[in-house]
Amino acid sequence: MTDLITGAICMGSLVIALYFVRFWRDSGDRFFLYFAASFFIEGLHRLYSALNDAGAEDSPLHYLIRLLAYGLILWAILEKNLPRERERK
C-alpha cells in the first residue's frame, strides 16, 4: 500500500512539473521554471525511494534532496518579489 501511495505522489509531482513547464513556455517567466524543476526533483526522489526500498527515509541524502527542491521554491518566490535592476534606477 505504501508503494501505491508513493507512486501516486510521484506521478502527481511529475504531472505538476509538466504543467509548470507549459506555463513557463507560454509566459517565459523563470518563476514557473523553478517550480517545475522543484516538482520534477521531488517526483524523481519519490521514484528513487519507491524503487530502492531501503526503508531509511531519515538519511541525510533524503533531507538534502528535499531541501534542494523546497529551496528552489523559496528562491523562485524571493526572485519574483525582489526589485529588478531596471526598476531600481
N, C-alpha and C positions, 0 to 999 in steps of 0.2 A: 504494500500500500504506500509506503514511503517513496518507493521508486516512481510510482504513478504520479504522486503529487510533485515530486522533484521534476519529472518530465513535463508536467503541465506548467510549472513555473518557468522552466527553461524555454518551452515553446512560447509562452506568453511574453517573456523578455525579448526573445528574438523577433517576434511579430511587432512588438512595440518599437524595437530598434528600426525595423523596416519602415514603419510609419514615420518615425522621425527623419529617416533618410529621405523619404518622399517630401516631407515638409521642408527639409534643407534644400533639396533640388528646386522646389518651387520658389523659395524665398531667397536662398543664398545666404541665410543668416547662420553664423557659426554656432549660435546657441543650440539649434536643433542638431547640428553635427556632434557636439559634445554630449548631448543627451543620447543620441543614437549610439555613440561609442560606449557610453556608460552601460546602457542596457545590453549591448552586444557582449561586453565583458562579463556582465552578470549572467547572461544566458550561457555563455561558454563555461563559466565557472560552475553553474548548476549541472551542465552536461558532464563536465570532468568529475564532479562529485558523485554523480549517479553511476558513471562507468567505473571509477576507481572506488569501489566500496570499501574504503579504508575505515570508515566509521569515526574518524577523528576530525571532526569539523572544528575542533578547538585549536588546531595547529596554527602557528603564526602565518603560514602561507595563505590560508583561507581569509584571515583577517586583513592581510596586506592587499589581496585581490579586491576585497570589498571596499577597503579604504581607497584604493585607486578609482573604483567605479563611483563611489559617493563623492570623492574629491573632484572628479570631472563634473559632476552635477553642481557642486558648490562653486567651482571655477566658472562654469557657464553663467550661473546667476550673478556672481560678482562682476564678471566681464560685461555682462549686459547692463548692469547698473552703474558701472564706473563711467565718468565722463570721458569722451573721446578727445583726442588732441585737437581736432578741428573746432570743437565746442569750447575748449578752454581759452582760446585766443580771442 
